[in-house]
Amino acid sequence: MSAGLSVRDLRFSYPGGTAGTGTRGGTREPFLEIPRLDVPPGEIAVLIGENGCGKTTLLKLLAGLLTPSAGEIAWPERPVLVHQRPYLFAQSVAANVAWPLRIRRIPRDEVRRRVAAVLEQLGLTPLSRRWAPFLSGGEKQRVAIARALVLDPAVLLLDEPTSNIDAASIRMIEEVLRRRAAAGTTVLISTHNLASAYRLASRLLPMVAGRLQPPGVNIFRGNTCPVEDEHVGRFRITGGPELFCPVSDEPCTTAVVPMDDVIISAGDVTTSARNHLHGPVIALEDADHELVRVVVDAGVPVVSLVTRRSVDELALHPGVAVYLTFKASAVGLY
């Protein structure tokens, strides 16, 4: 798996201008337009957005189920797509998982070995002889994912894999996807489940009206610390600083801070905010005609979303030292 997923100048319009297409100056706008998207091996990219924004359409284009109006899609091999409502055959769980191998005429011993391994990964071994149509929603979703993973795909596409299933199944699916990505699989997911998106994403890909948008949050990996104060918790970023945060009743491995909650200043300021970080500016990135993302090295990269006027007033540029402040309540834990 030497290459991941690559998209260039992708455009798609539904026939007749349906499903969200419009017109501009007498010319029909594409329903979906992606100038560039790269998802390297070992990365989990997560699409988020409202219904109808184009997430499922993009996955279908990447899987070859729809034909682009223009553009180029490249992958190391044909991706495997798991639909939001997967179809299972009226057979046993094991037979459903084995099906894609058998139609490829894989030797019987190898089929048994690969099926047993993927059933174990997804906690399905005790259900291997169960009739698939009688499973719960979470069990059916795990079977569908097992059927995809048994092919050991280089690129895995999942449409709402955690929709309408129980918390235990969600956590199990997330752990399996992390292990697959760590082994080099390129994973692209669409989801409405923001908690799952934050826990999984190497890259968060917000989508609005068929266009990818830059993320609006900082996502940090690490661990919550033992509670010493019943009112304020602490989160240790892996390889970085410690954050004050709300108290959590359970261990969490992801902290999320909205970029527009991070206040940037030229000097340290005294406020009610508990989190005070500092470091040099390492990049300024245009967000839109009014806003700029300022990336600061505070032990880990932290992004503050500020106005262009603030950039000018603070004379922000790469290398200048700044201070960052935000409230403990601004930190979400997942």
Legacy VTK file of the C-alpha trace (Angstrom):
# vtk DataFile Version 3.0
C-alpha trace
ASCII
DATASET POLYDATA
POINTS 334 float
0.000 0.000 0.000
2.427 2.651 -1.210
-0.157 5.229 -2.232
-3.348 6.528 -0.725
-6.383 8.246 -2.170
-5.898 11.241 -4.467
-8.538 13.536 -5.994
-7.942 16.401 -8.437
-10.522 18.882 -9.830
-13.440 16.529 -9.148
-16.856 17.761 -10.243
-20.233 16.075 -10.310
-23.743 17.179 -11.291
-26.902 15.111 -11.102
-28.889 14.913 -14.351
-31.446 17.696 -14.678
-29.860 19.774 -11.921
-31.402 17.714 -9.111
-30.082 16.978 -5.643
-28.829 20.437 -4.862
-27.511 21.758 -8.178
-28.214 25.372 -9.026
-27.406 27.919 -11.663
-25.064 30.884 -11.732
-25.141 33.286 -14.681
-27.105 30.753 -16.730
-24.540 28.010 -16.071
-25.420 25.044 -13.892
-23.263 24.758 -10.782
-21.879 21.293 -9.982
-23.544 19.619 -7.021
-20.090 18.580 -5.817
-16.745 20.248 -6.480
-13.470 19.070 -4.886
-10.365 20.821 -6.272
-7.982 18.625 -4.274
-8.116 15.861 -1.662
-5.266 13.596 -0.571
-5.656 10.892 2.057
-2.339 9.052 2.545
-1.972 5.469 3.770
-2.556 5.081 7.481
-4.750 8.176 7.746
-8.405 8.304 8.810
-10.184 11.204 7.115
-13.696 11.948 8.385
-16.343 13.819 6.395
-18.878 15.736 8.486
-21.799 17.910 7.445
-25.558 18.223 7.220
-27.771 15.857 5.219
-27.563 16.659 1.515
-24.140 18.322 1.699
-22.573 15.704 -0.603
-20.816 13.260 1.752
-22.470 10.117 0.383
-22.188 11.377 -3.208
-18.439 11.822 -2.756
-18.068 8.292 -1.356
-20.040 6.857 -4.278
-17.799 8.728 -6.730
-14.680 7.423 -5.010
-16.082 3.874 -5.057
-16.892 4.064 -8.777
-20.664 3.877 -8.268
-21.111 7.306 -9.872
-19.210 8.783 -12.814
-17.627 12.225 -12.315
-18.571 15.072 -14.628
-14.887 16.037 -14.597
-11.699 15.430 -12.683
-9.442 12.612 -11.641
-9.579 10.011 -8.857
-6.559 7.812 -8.162
-6.170 5.009 -5.637
-3.767 2.055 -5.262
-6.669 -0.309 -5.954
-10.465 -0.124 -6.134
-11.803 0.992 -2.719
-14.270 -1.082 -0.727
-17.427 0.800 0.315
-19.607 -0.066 3.311
-23.053 1.520 2.954
-25.002 3.131 5.766
-27.684 0.430 5.502
-25.740 -2.639 4.371
-27.467 -5.542 2.668
-26.813 -8.935 4.253
-27.634 -12.216 2.594
-30.114 -14.637 4.180
-27.232 -16.780 5.355
-25.085 -17.161 8.450
-22.763 -14.405 9.637
-19.721 -16.463 8.611
-21.154 -17.095 5.141
-21.811 -13.371 4.631
-18.251 -12.492 5.593
-16.796 -15.278 3.428
-18.809 -14.334 0.338
-16.382 -11.785 -1.247
-13.519 -14.272 -0.889
-15.451 -17.182 -2.359
-16.522 -15.278 -5.463
-12.822 -14.530 -5.973
-12.084 -18.270 -5.737
-9.779 -17.914 -2.738
-8.691 -21.373 -1.449
-10.995 -22.777 1.226
-8.374 -22.955 3.979
-7.425 -19.321 3.463
-11.097 -18.295 3.471
-11.606 -20.011 6.839
-8.472 -18.400 8.272
-9.300 -14.873 7.104
-12.953 -15.078 8.110
-12.072 -16.372 11.593
-9.541 -13.552 12.067
-11.893 -10.721 11.092
-14.805 -12.172 13.100
-12.545 -12.183 16.146
-11.490 -8.561 15.555
-15.108 -7.387 15.501
-16.361 -9.558 18.360
-18.490 -11.661 16.014
-17.058 -15.126 16.669
-19.933 -16.139 19.000
-22.394 -15.042 16.279
-20.689 -16.799 13.365
-23.527 -19.330 12.892
-26.359 -16.885 13.547
-28.736 -16.047 10.683
-27.629 -12.579 9.576
-31.107 -11.037 8.975
-32.014 -11.637 12.631
-29.115 -9.616 14.063
-29.421 -6.246 15.801
-28.514 -3.046 13.944
-25.099 -2.827 15.571
-24.361 -6.482 14.867
-25.381 -6.101 11.210
-23.091 -3.101 10.803
-20.186 -5.039 12.295
-20.853 -7.939 9.894
-20.858 -5.531 6.927
-17.553 -4.034 8.054
-16.109 -7.519 8.593
-17.153 -8.456 5.050
-15.233 -5.434 3.754
-12.163 -5.940 5.944
-11.815 -9.612 5.008
-10.621 -8.375 1.600
-7.774 -6.483 3.332
-8.490 -3.366 1.234
-5.923 -0.651 0.610
-8.713 1.972 0.716
-11.804 1.613 2.888
-14.842 3.897 2.499
-17.564 3.898 5.157
-20.868 5.768 4.949
-22.235 6.494 8.453
-20.699 3.350 10.026
-21.875 4.287 13.548
-25.405 5.441 12.679
-28.176 4.071 14.924
-26.038 1.494 16.716
-25.182 0.973 20.367
-22.233 2.602 22.140
-20.366 -0.697 22.603
-20.504 -1.416 18.849
-19.350 2.136 18.074
-16.279 1.791 20.293
-15.446 -1.626 18.837
-15.725 -0.363 15.253
-13.566 2.667 16.076
-10.831 0.480 17.563
-10.816 -1.862 14.552
-10.552 1.110 12.163
-7.643 2.549 14.158
-5.795 -0.765 13.941
-6.429 -1.027 10.200
-5.175 2.513 9.632
-2.084 1.800 11.760
-1.397 -1.136 9.419
-1.466 1.197 6.400
-5.083 1.188 5.212
-6.435 4.493 3.895
-9.797 5.140 5.584
-12.421 7.715 4.589
-15.605 7.941 6.662
-18.763 10.038 6.534
-20.620 10.557 9.803
-23.063 12.727 11.742
-21.571 11.429 14.995
-19.214 14.255 15.966
-17.898 12.428 19.028
-16.850 9.488 16.852
-15.436 11.865 14.219
-13.289 13.640 16.802
-12.023 10.372 18.290
-11.124 8.860 14.907
-10.049 11.663 12.607
-6.472 12.151 11.538
-8.065 14.823 9.349
-11.506 16.353 9.780
-13.205 17.282 6.499
-16.275 19.502 6.986
-18.467 19.671 3.887
-21.003 22.357 2.961
-23.016 22.338 -0.291
-20.669 19.907 -2.008
-17.484 21.785 -1.080
-14.879 20.843 1.507
-14.271 23.425 4.210
-11.343 23.889 6.604
-11.994 22.535 10.114
-12.973 24.975 12.843
-11.610 23.052 15.815
-8.296 21.982 17.309
-8.169 18.230 17.986
-5.657 16.981 20.537
-4.786 13.372 21.437
-3.809 12.447 24.959
-5.427 11.358 28.222
-7.443 12.825 31.046
-5.561 13.050 34.341
-6.750 11.827 37.749
-9.254 14.283 39.199
-7.827 16.457 41.987
-10.470 19.191 41.887
-14.163 18.315 41.633
-14.785 21.458 39.582
-11.936 21.385 37.029
-10.325 18.473 35.200
-7.017 18.196 33.376
-6.061 16.714 30.007
-2.450 15.879 29.109
-1.776 16.291 25.375
0.585 13.614 24.070
3.944 15.322 23.614
2.479 18.667 24.617
1.072 20.796 27.432
-1.598 20.036 29.975
-5.028 21.631 29.559
-7.639 22.554 32.145
-10.988 21.107 31.090
-14.366 19.998 32.446
-14.350 17.025 34.805
-15.100 13.754 33.005
-16.696 10.690 34.609
-14.697 8.387 32.333
-11.235 8.368 30.729
-11.033 10.353 27.487
-8.363 10.323 24.792
-9.400 13.338 22.700
-9.761 17.019 23.565
-11.407 19.458 21.155
-11.092 23.261 21.321
-12.924 25.523 18.836
-10.463 27.780 17.050
-12.586 30.863 17.664
-12.460 30.229 21.443
-8.660 30.595 21.429
-7.770 34.219 22.221
-4.405 35.413 20.928
-2.470 38.309 22.502
0.975 39.882 22.370
1.454 39.450 26.139
0.106 37.280 28.910
-3.231 38.564 30.164
-5.110 38.089 33.428
-8.579 36.665 32.789
-10.903 34.036 34.202
-9.663 31.635 31.496
-7.668 28.766 33.029
-5.645 27.803 29.957
-2.583 29.954 29.196
-0.190 28.790 26.460
2.534 30.577 24.554
4.897 30.073 21.654
5.912 31.414 18.234
3.589 31.834 15.281
4.482 29.217 12.685
1.927 29.985 9.961
-0.897 32.286 8.908
-3.567 30.774 6.656
-6.460 32.573 4.973
-9.825 31.343 6.249
-11.967 33.748 4.209
-11.898 37.425 3.239
-12.314 38.479 6.897
-10.663 35.742 8.987
-7.190 34.211 9.327
-6.081 30.995 11.018
-2.975 31.687 13.120
-0.989 28.522 13.872
1.122 28.716 17.034
3.706 26.229 18.304
2.651 25.843 21.954
4.321 22.456 22.398
1.848 21.211 19.801
0.298 23.247 16.964
-2.664 25.286 18.240
-4.835 27.301 15.861
-6.607 30.559 16.692
-9.169 32.033 14.299
-8.854 35.838 14.255
-9.821 38.802 12.099
-7.430 40.348 9.603
-7.615 43.531 11.651
-6.270 41.618 14.682
-3.433 40.225 12.569
-2.451 43.773 11.611
-2.884 45.240 15.093
-0.820 42.482 16.739
1.725 42.508 13.876
1.444 38.758 13.597
3.905 36.937 11.363
5.886 33.678 11.521
8.385 33.768 14.363
6.672 36.352 16.570
5.964 35.100 20.122
2.325 35.213 21.256
0.119 34.073 24.135
-3.021 31.946 23.838
-5.851 31.812 26.362
-9.124 29.871 26.475
-11.546 28.721 29.127
-11.609 25.232 30.594
-15.270 25.058 29.542
-14.207 25.505 25.890
-12.479 22.106 25.969
-14.663 19.210 24.850
-13.642 15.699 25.899
-14.263 12.507 23.898
LINES 1 335
334 0 1 2 3 4 5 6 7 8 9 10 11 12 13 14 15 16 17 18 19 20 21 22 23 24 25 26 27 28 29 30 31 32 33 34 35 36 37 38 39 40 41 42 43 44 45 46 47 48 49 50 51 52 53 54 55 56 57 58 59 60 61 62 63 64 65 66 67 68 69 70 71 72 73 74 75 76 77 78 79 80 81 82 83 84 85 86 87 88 89 90 91 92 93 94 95 96 97 98 99 100 101 102 103 104 105 106 107 108 109 110 111 112 113 114 115 116 117 118 119 120 121 122 123 124 125 126 127 128 129 130 131 132 133 134 135 136 137 138 139 140 141 142 143 144 145 146 147 148 149 150 151 152 153 154 155 156 157 158 159 160 161 162 163 164 165 166 167 168 169 170 171 172 173 174 175 176 177 178 179 180 181 182 183 184 185 186 187 188 189 190 191 192 193 194 195 196 197 198 199 200 201 202 203 204 205 206 207 208 209 210 211 212 213 214 215 216 217 218 219 220 221 222 223 224 225 226 227 228 229 230 231 232 233 234 235 236 237 238 239 240 241 242 243 244 245 246 247 248 249 250 251 252 253 254 255 256 257 258 259 260 261 262 263 264 265 266 267 268 269 270 271 272 273 274 275 276 277 278 279 280 281 282 283 284 285 286 287 288 289 290 291 292 293 294 295 296 297 298 299 300 301 302 303 304 305 306 307 308 309 310 311 312 313 314 315 316 317 318 319 320 321 322 323 324 325 326 327 328 329 330 331 332 333
